[in-house]
Amino acid sequence: MSKKQKNTKKQFISLVIVTIIVAIASTVYFNYNRIVGNTETQPSMEESAEMTDAELEIHFIDVGQGDSVFIELPDETCMLIDAGNPDGDNTVSNYISGLGYAQIDYLIVTHGDNDHVGEIPDVLDDFEVKNIYRPFQVAVDSSGNVRDGEDLAKVYDNATVKSSVNVISNQAFGKFVQKAYAETYTDGSVVKNAMVSTTYDGLKIMPKNGNSFAFEFFGPLRNSSNQTLIEQGVASKTQGYASVYQSKPSYDSLVKNEASPVMLLEHSSGSYLFTGDATVHAEEAVLGSLSDSEKTRFDAVDVYHVGHHGADNSTSDALLEMITPKMAVISVGAGNSHGHPTAGTLEKLGDYCSDNIYRSDLHGNILILANATDIQLKTNNVVVGNLGETEIELPPDEYWYVYVAGITAAVFVSGVIYIMSNGKIKAKPYKSQKRK
Ligand SMILES: [Zn+2]
């Protein structure tokens, strides 16, 4: 052990010695005021009561390196966008059943990568799903044989150049499509088949009660005859983004991400943008396709679920200039091997969102509550310090677990703590309150 490591260890030991272990229940809330130009756009560290009249709740579930968002919509339906990794830990199913759900109205799989489709087969086992929205990507087995629904299999069979088809061969995606086309749900005493559709520009999910919200897909783009890729009956590896994509490097490694739809959720108190792992090329193509009236719907997005976990090849300047986000949420795993999110993306987001950037690797599960006029954001954890800081003040009147470089250091009473180690420093309430 080096001298430096020994010193760090000594610091930890002395920190533990001064620890006061007292448990009191606490949760962390940030009040967020969406009025543009208001000086109170910074989240307040003061605790406040949880909004009791929320119409919309958006749960960014901490699945490590991957995406999963569960949305409780104002018409009492619910939606799941993606479901993390195939690590067998049932994080997503447990989270959703913990909220009391047995059925999911809308399941959206943005694209076939493991970090998005991973737990979807388990979700289909554990819940009755009514409507499934899938990417225009064809499931094949490890030998390249198509194992998909009839419509996609037909596209693959008809393709003259098989290598031009956007195919996915991972096990989770194969299981997903098999289960999707066999999925049933009970409506009263009647057993019905789930509806399965591929996503495309213009597809909408309609609220059951008037216009309590709007949810629309803005990609993959249709052709000039307004046909979706399925209607065209042809394969397109680039999901409609070929003209801006084909000349770019890393075509094959990134092309799978291009199947991700761009989705906008609008509610009376705010709007929310989800882009899966769509790259800057898909962003540009979608922005270029917007009509003037659609542009006004994109011009002030309250919460941007940051594309591709904060990678450099998503979140273009053009996108940020268009949506001027006020808050950003990044679904990302601690210490991930991809370097997500990148410093460049964080810096760009900072220009718009200032400190209103929330990350699952630091903040844990992130919940947005919205009533008719306001948005409130709640996190499991709070980030208390930056790299290299030596004195960190914990929020008042609470007791906290403090994590240094991913390791639980100790439980601390509020006040100033001293940390010499280089690490991400986050704190979690000593005893977390049950959400519902
Ligand atoms: Zn991803």
Boltz pocket constraint, residues with backbone or C-beta under 6 A from the ligand:
constraints:
  - pocket:
      binder: B
      contacts: [[A, 66], [A, 67], [A, 113], [A, 115], [A, 116], [A, 277], [A, 308], [A, 309]]
      max_distance: 6.0
